[in-house]
Amino acid sequence: MGHLTQKNLNNLLQEAKEKIEIGGIYFHHKRPKNYYLIEAVGFIESAEEICVVYRALYGKRIVWVRTLKNFLDEVNITGRKTKRFIKVA
């Protein structure tokens, strides 16, 4: 199976950047005191699925990668929906 064209891949990246801010600071709903810096968006090569690359702004400053879909998902907390990651700056 072939890959998407670079034009199509670039369009997907631009759409992702409209949903999430590169350089923005977010926290995970489970740990509101732990912030993460969004460093980039990219692709999982095998699936051409958009991912978010983000760095913890605490501890050892570990870099994480999560699909954009998962990053933007809403989660159900005691019957109330909230975003998985919430932008703070």
Number of C-alpha atoms within 10 A of each C-alpha: 3 4 11 10 9 9 9 11 17 13 12 17 17 12 11 19 14 9 10 18 17 17 13 14 20 23 21 16 16 10 9 12 10 14 21 25 21 21 16 17 22 19 17 12 9 7 8 13 14 19 20 23 20 24 18 18 16 11 7 8 12 11 14 13 16 15 17 19 13 13 17 16 13 15 15 10 11 6 7 8 11 13 16 17 22 16 15 11 11
